[in-house]
């Protein structure tokens, strides 16, 4: 059996020899696109400066929470839609009985725990030390109270000699056998943290450091179950410690949408490193950078939409107060704001809620009110259908 040992090859590379699992190397292994990183930083900084209007912040935080829990749960084979996930997360905890539902609440608790470690300053190249205790705490949060068989909460895996653990499948680039025994896993995690907190890595751009932390955590695969969820939370924590607000978990939606590439890149980078290729981690870093820019731009769009709705509602209230529109017209718009479908004027009049508003009015009154709302700028007509002018 080999003796455990560590050797720094250069400032960015730590080579580890384990007891039973062979050699393992932590390395930067990429040449990040600085121009793209600057664009991402600029987008995140502008998002962090979004007006702190409670109606906007509360809605966007809730939307990101639901989307993030849905996405990370779906990556691991979760059965709920995003709408169902939202409904469950807004249910009283005492009413949750099923293990699958409890798993969602655990993820919510874990995200809220990470949010409490948020850095209010935007410091993308000034990392904070990562602790081994953070890993066990995150695994406890995602795993507590679940009937998942053999998965001791917060305890690292210790395979018997006859037990085989495999990660991945042929569809995503092949199967990989992670470190086998507790002695190797604990040694590798300590080395991983030493490397992650080393001077040359801790002040890498947060996207690079968080991505590589996630990547190497999954290669170590320290728990029997919950490694994917815990690894993404590790990544999220590093983002939050550098001021990457909300995008830190919102990027999981990008992973879920591109799930084949996400899984396949873990295998690709692992094989590149095994073959001693230059910059073996490059494609994974590029993938995450592209995803982060898309994620932050989506967050901007969501905020702008919410701001537009608030301004629209303000204008609507003002028009009613100044008698530019009637109470009936105001209520027509409020009903329409709750619709997911778009109606022609005739179909709108057949809607039960609108029909009730005009129960004592003629059809001509309805069409006159609609025309007035169009002239006042609250509605517009496109291809015969009525749209809110938000």
C-alpha positions as CSV (number, residue, x, y, z in Angstrom):
1,X,0.0,0.0,0.0
2,X,1.2,3.5,-0.8
3,X,2.0,6.0,1.9
4,X,-0.1,9.2,2.0
5,X,1.8,12.3,0.8
6,X,1.4,15.7,-0.6
7,X,3.7,17.7,-2.9
8,X,3.3,21.2,-4.4
9,X,4.4,20.9,-8.0
10,X,4.0,24.7,-8.5
11,X,2.0,27.5,-7.0
12,X,-1.2,26.3,-8.6
13,X,-0.8,22.5,-8.4
14,X,-0.9,20.1,-5.4
15,X,-0.2,16.4,-6.1
16,X,-1.6,14.0,-3.5
17,X,-0.8,10.3,-3.1
18,X,-3.5,8.4,-1.2
19,X,-3.4,5.1,0.7
20,X,-5.6,3.0,-1.4
21,X,-7.0,5.2,-4.2
22,X,-3.8,6.2,-6.1
23,X,-2.6,9.7,-7.1
24,X,-4.9,12.8,-7.2
25,X,-3.9,16.2,-8.5
26,X,-5.5,19.6,-7.7
27,X,-4.6,22.2,-10.3
28,X,-5.8,25.5,-11.8
29,X,-5.7,23.9,-15.3
30,X,-7.2,26.7,-17.2
31,X,-6.5,30.1,-18.8
32,X,-9.6,32.2,-18.0
33,X,-11.0,34.8,-20.5
34,X,-10.3,38.0,-18.6
35,X,-12.5,40.1,-20.9
36,X,-15.4,37.8,-20.3
37,X,-14.8,37.8,-16.5
38,X,-14.8,41.6,-16.6
39,X,-18.1,41.6,-18.4
40,X,-19.6,39.2,-15.9
41,X,-18.3,41.3,-12.9
42,X,-19.8,44.4,-14.4
43,X,-23.2,42.7,-14.9
44,X,-23.2,41.3,-11.3
45,X,-22.1,44.7,-9.8
46,X,-25.0,46.4,-11.7
47,X,-27.4,43.7,-10.5
48,X,-26.2,44.2,-6.9
49,X,-27.1,47.8,-7.2
50,X,-30.7,47.1,-8.1
51,X,-33.0,49.4,-6.2
52,X,-33.9,47.8,-2.9
53,X,-37.6,48.2,-3.3
54,X,-39.2,45.4,-1.1
55,X,-41.7,44.4,-3.7
56,X,-38.8,43.8,-6.2
57,X,-36.3,42.2,-3.8
58,X,-38.8,39.9,-2.1
59,X,-40.2,38.6,-5.4
60,X,-36.9,38.1,-7.1
61,X,-35.4,36.3,-4.0
62,X,-38.5,34.0,-3.8
63,X,-38.4,33.3,-7.5
64,X,-34.7,32.4,-7.4
65,X,-35.1,30.3,-4.3
66,X,-37.9,28.2,-6.0
67,X,-36.0,28.0,-9.3
68,X,-32.7,27.0,-7.6
69,X,-34.3,24.3,-5.4
70,X,-36.2,22.9,-8.4
71,X,-33.1,22.9,-10.6
72,X,-30.7,21.2,-8.2
73,X,-33.4,18.7,-7.2
74,X,-34.2,17.9,-10.9
75,X,-30.5,17.4,-11.7
76,X,-30.6,14.6,-9.1
77,X,-33.7,13.1,-10.6
78,X,-36.4,15.0,-8.6
79,X,-40.0,14.4,-9.6
80,X,-41.6,17.8,-9.1
81,X,-42.2,20.5,-11.7
82,X,-41.1,24.1,-10.9
83,X,-44.7,25.1,-10.1
84,X,-45.1,22.1,-7.8
85,X,-41.8,22.9,-6.1
86,X,-43.0,26.4,-5.4
87,X,-46.3,25.2,-3.9
88,X,-44.5,22.7,-1.6
89,X,-41.9,25.3,-0.4
90,X,-44.8,27.6,0.5
91,X,-46.5,24.8,2.5
92,X,-46.3,24.8,6.3
93,X,-43.4,22.5,7.3
94,X,-45.7,20.6,9.7
95,X,-47.8,19.5,6.7
96,X,-44.9,17.9,4.9
97,X,-44.8,14.1,5.2
98,X,-43.2,12.6,2.1
99,X,-39.4,12.2,1.8
100,X,-39.4,13.7,-1.7
101,X,-41.1,16.9,-0.3
102,X,-38.8,17.0,2.8
103,X,-35.8,16.9,0.4
104,X,-37.1,20.2,-1.1
105,X,-37.4,21.8,2.4
106,X,-33.9,20.7,3.2
107,X,-32.5,22.4,0.1
108,X,-34.4,25.5,1.0
109,X,-32.8,25.5,4.5
110,X,-29.4,24.9,3.0
111,X,-29.8,27.9,0.6
112,X,-30.9,30.1,3.4
113,X,-27.9,29.0,5.5
114,X,-25.6,29.9,2.7
115,X,-27.3,33.3,2.3
116,X,-26.5,34.1,5.9
117,X,-22.8,33.9,4.9
118,X,-23.2,36.5,2.2
119,X,-20.5,39.2,1.7
120,X,-22.3,42.5,1.3
121,X,-19.1,43.8,-0.5
122,X,-18.4,42.9,-4.1
123,X,-15.0,41.2,-4.0
124,X,-14.6,38.8,-6.9
125,X,-10.9,38.3,-6.5
126,X,-10.6,38.3,-2.7
127,X,-11.7,34.9,-1.6
128,X,-12.6,33.8,2.0
129,X,-11.1,30.7,3.6
130,X,-13.2,27.6,3.1
131,X,-13.6,25.3,6.1
132,X,-14.1,21.5,6.3
133,X,-16.9,22.1,8.8
134,X,-18.8,23.9,6.0
135,X,-19.0,20.6,4.0
136,X,-20.4,18.5,6.8
137,X,-22.9,21.3,7.7
138,X,-24.2,21.5,4.2
139,X,-24.5,17.7,3.9
140,X,-26.4,17.7,7.2
141,X,-28.8,20.4,5.9
142,X,-29.6,18.6,2.7
143,X,-29.8,15.1,4.2
144,X,-31.4,15.5,7.6
145,X,-34.6,13.6,8.2
146,X,-34.6,11.7,4.9
147,X,-35.2,8.0,4.6
148,X,-32.4,7.5,2.1
149,X,-31.1,4.1,3.3
150,X,-27.3,4.0,3.9
151,X,-26.4,7.7,4.0
152,X,-25.2,8.7,7.5
153,X,-25.9,12.5,7.8
154,X,-22.7,14.5,7.8
155,X,-20.4,11.5,7.7
156,X,-17.9,10.7,5.0
157,X,-18.0,7.5,3.0
158,X,-15.9,4.5,4.0
159,X,-16.2,1.6,1.5
160,X,-15.5,-1.9,2.5
161,X,-12.9,-3.6,0.2
162,X,-15.8,-5.4,-1.6
163,X,-17.9,-2.2,-2.0
164,X,-17.7,-0.4,-5.3
165,X,-18.9,3.2,-5.7
166,X,-19.2,4.6,-9.3
167,X,-20.1,8.0,-10.6
168,X,-21.4,8.8,-14.0
169,X,-22.5,6.7,-16.9
170,X,-21.6,6.0,-20.6
171,X,-24.1,8.6,-21.8
172,X,-22.1,11.3,-20.1
173,X,-18.6,10.2,-20.9
174,X,-18.1,7.1,-18.8
175,X,-18.1,5.8,-15.2
176,X,-15.6,6.9,-12.7
177,X,-14.6,5.2,-9.4
178,X,-13.9,7.8,-6.7
179,X,-11.6,7.4,-3.7
180,X,-12.7,4.3,-1.8
181,X,-11.9,4.5,2.0
182,X,-12.4,7.0,4.7
183,X,-8.7,7.5,5.3
184,X,-8.2,8.6,1.7
185,X,-11.4,10.7,1.6
186,X,-10.4,12.6,4.7
187,X,-6.9,13.1,3.5
188,X,-8.1,14.3,0.1
189,X,-10.6,16.8,1.6
190,X,-7.9,18.3,3.8
191,X,-5.6,18.6,0.7
192,X,-8.5,20.1,-1.3
193,X,-9.1,22.7,1.3
194,X,-5.3,23.4,1.6
195,X,-5.2,23.9,-2.2
196,X,-8.4,25.9,-2.3
197,X,-7.2,28.3,0.4
198,X,-3.6,28.6,-0.9
199,X,-2.4,32.1,-2.0
200,X,-2.4,31.4,-5.7
201,X,-6.0,29.9,-5.7
202,X,-7.9,31.9,-3.0
203,X,-7.5,35.1,-5.0
204,X,-8.3,33.6,-8.3
205,X,-11.5,35.1,-9.8
206,X,-14.4,33.7,-7.8
207,X,-15.9,32.0,-10.9
208,X,-12.7,30.0,-11.4
209,X,-12.3,29.2,-7.7
210,X,-15.9,28.2,-7.2
211,X,-16.1,26.1,-10.3
212,X,-12.9,24.2,-9.5
213,X,-14.1,23.7,-5.9
214,X,-17.3,22.2,-7.2
215,X,-15.4,20.1,-9.8
216,X,-12.9,18.6,-7.4
217,X,-15.4,18.0,-4.7
218,X,-17.4,15.9,-7.1
219,X,-14.3,13.9,-8.0
220,X,-13.7,13.1,-4.3
221,X,-17.4,12.3,-3.9
222,X,-17.0,12.0,-0.1
223,X,-20.6,11.0,0.9
224,X,-22.7,8.0,0.1
225,X,-25.5,10.3,-1.3
226,X,-26.1,14.0,-1.7
227,X,-22.7,14.8,-3.3
228,X,-24.2,16.7,-6.2
229,X,-26.5,18.9,-4.0
230,X,-23.7,19.5,-1.5
231,X,-21.1,20.3,-4.3
232,X,-23.4,22.9,-5.8
233,X,-23.9,24.4,-2.4
234,X,-20.1,24.5,-1.9
235,X,-19.9,26.5,-5.1
236,X,-22.8,28.7,-4.0
237,X,-21.1,29.5,-0.7
238,X,-17.9,30.6,-2.4
239,X,-19.8,32.8,-4.8
240,X,-21.8,34.4,-1.9
241,X,-18.5,35.0,0.1
242,X,-17.4,37.2,-2.8
243,X,-20.6,39.2,-3.3
244,X,-22.2,37.2,-6.2
245,X,-25.7,37.7,-4.9
246,X,-28.5,35.4,-6.1
247,X,-26.6,34.3,-9.3
248,X,-24.8,32.0,-6.9
249,X,-27.6,29.5,-7.0
250,X,-29.6,30.8,-10.0
251,X,-26.9,29.3,-12.2
252,X,-28.2,25.9,-11.3
253,X,-31.1,26.5,-13.7
254,X,-28.4,26.8,-16.5
255,X,-26.8,23.5,-15.3
256,X,-30.2,21.8,-15.3
257,X,-31.1,23.1,-18.8
258,X,-27.7,21.9,-20.1
259,X,-27.5,18.8,-18.0
260,X,-25.8,16.6,-20.5
261,X,-23.0,19.0,-21.1
262,X,-22.7,19.7,-17.3
263,X,-22.2,16.0,-16.5
264,X,-20.1,15.2,-19.6
265,X,-17.6,18.0,-18.8
266,X,-16.7,16.4,-15.4
267,X,-15.6,13.3,-17.3
268,X,-14.0,15.2,-20.1
269,X,-11.8,17.3,-17.7
270,X,-11.0,14.2,-15.6
271,X,-9.8,12.4,-18.8
272,X,-7.8,15.4,-20.0
273,X,-6.0,15.5,-16.7
274,X,-5.3,11.8,-16.8
275,X,-3.8,12.2,-20.2
276,X,-1.7,15.1,-18.9
277,X,-3.2,17.6,-21.4
278,X,-2.6,21.3,-21.0
279,X,-5.3,23.3,-19.3
280,X,-7.5,20.2,-18.6
281,X,-10.2,22.2,-16.8
282,X,-10.6,24.8,-19.5
283,X,-13.9,23.7,-21.0
284,X,-15.6,23.4,-17.6
285,X,-14.6,26.9,-16.7
286,X,-15.7,28.2,-20.1
287,X,-19.1,26.5,-19.6
288,X,-19.6,28.0,-16.2
289,X,-18.6,31.5,-17.3
290,X,-21.0,31.4,-20.2
291,X,-23.7,30.2,-17.8
292,X,-23.0,32.9,-15.3
293,X,-23.3,35.7,-17.8
294,X,-26.6,34.2,-19.1
295,X,-27.8,33.8,-15.5
296,X,-27.0,37.4,-14.4
297,X,-28.6,38.8,-17.6
298,X,-31.7,36.8,-16.9
299,X,-31.8,38.2,-13.3
300,X,-31.5,41.7,-14.8
301,X,-34.5,41.0,-17.1
302,X,-36.6,39.7,-14.3
303,X,-35.8,42.8,-12.2
304,X,-36.6,45.1,-15.1
305,X,-39.9,43.3,-15.6
306,X,-40.8,43.7,-11.9
307,X,-39.9,47.4,-12.0
308,X,-42.0,47.8,-15.1
309,X,-45.0,46.2,-13.3
310,X,-44.6,48.4,-10.3
311,X,-44.4,51.5,-12.5
312,X,-47.5,50.3,-14.5
313,X,-49.4,49.8,-11.3
314,X,-48.4,53.2,-10.0
315,X,-49.6,54.8,-13.2
316,X,-52.9,52.8,-13.0
317,X,-53.5,53.9,-9.5
318,X,-52.8,57.5,-10.4
319,X,-55.2,57.4,-13.4
320,X,-58.0,56.0,-11.2
321,X,-57.4,58.7,-8.5
322,X,-57.5,61.4,-11.1
323,X,-60.6,59.9,-12.7
324,X,-58.8,59.3,-16.0
325,X,-60.1,55.8,-15.9
326,X,-63.2,54.5,-14.0
327,X,-63.3,52.0,-11.1
328,X,-64.6,49.4,-13.6
329,X,-61.8,50.0,-16.1
330,X,-59.3,49.8,-13.2
331,X,-60.8,46.5,-12.1
332,X,-60.7,45.2,-15.7
333,X,-56.9,45.8,-15.8
334,X,-56.4,44.2,-12.4
335,X,-58.3,41.1,-13.5
336,X,-56.2,40.9,-16.7
337,X,-52.9,41.1,-14.7
338,X,-53.8,37.8,-13.2
339,X,-54.3,36.1,-16.5
340,X,-51.7,33.8,-18.0
341,X,-53.5,33.7,-21.4
342,X,-54.0,36.5,-23.9
343,X,-57.5,37.3,-25.1
344,X,-59.2,38.9,-28.0
345,X,-61.7,41.6,-26.8
346,X,-64.7,39.2,-27.5
347,X,-63.0,36.4,-25.6
348,X,-62.2,38.7,-22.7
349,X,-65.8,39.7,-22.4
350,X,-66.8,36.0,-22.1
351,X,-64.4,35.6,-19.1
352,X,-66.5,35.1,-16.0
353,X,-64.7,37.7,-13.9
354,X,-64.9,40.4,-16.7
355,X,-68.5,39.3,-17.4
356,X,-69.4,40.0,-13.8
357,X,-67.9,43.5,-14.0
358,X,-70.1,44.3,-16.9
359,X,-73.3,42.4,-15.8
360,X,-75.3,45.6,-15.6
361,X,-73.6,47.3,-18.6
362,X,-74.1,46.9,-22.4
363,X,-71.5,45.2,-24.6
364,X,-71.0,48.6,-26.2
365,X,-69.9,50.0,-22.8
366,X,-67.3,47.2,-22.6
367,X,-65.8,48.0,-26.0
368,X,-65.8,51.7,-25.3
369,X,-63.9,51.1,-22.0
370,X,-61.4,48.9,-23.8
371,X,-60.8,51.6,-26.4
372,X,-60.4,54.2,-23.7
373,X,-57.8,52.0,-21.9
374,X,-55.9,51.7,-25.2
375,X,-56.0,55.5,-25.7
376,X,-54.8,56.0,-22.1
377,X,-51.8,53.7,-22.8
378,X,-52.7,50.9,-20.4
379,X,-53.6,48.4,-23.2
380,X,-52.6,47.8,-26.8
381,X,-53.9,45.5,-29.4
382,X,-51.7,43.1,-31.4
383,X,-52.9,40.7,-34.0
384,X,-56.4,41.1,-32.6
385,X,-55.4,40.3,-29.0
386,X,-55.2,42.7,-26.0
387,X,-51.9,43.1,-24.2
388,X,-51.0,45.0,-21.1
389,X,-48.7,47.9,-21.9
390,X,-46.1,47.0,-19.4
